[in-house]
């Protein structure tokens, strides 16, 4: 890892594993599609019920 903000602080301990996880489990576009599809199927009232149930 090159020097920079993440090596100067302990943030690099979290950044590396996070980036590895993203590579292993789908990128932003993949998860936006998954979430968008789920939300579209719920509709407004269903989404609100899901959010407020937690």
C-alpha positions, 0 to 999 in steps of 0.5 A: 500500500502506498503512503497516504491518508490511509497509511498515516492513520489507522483507517488503512486497517479497515479500508483494505478489508472493505475493498476486498469485501466489495470485490468479493460480494458485488460492486456499487452497480450490483447492489444498487440494482438489488436494492432498487429492485427490492424497493420498487417491488415494495412500493412507497407504503411497503418501503416505509413499513420496512424502514419503520419496523426496525 
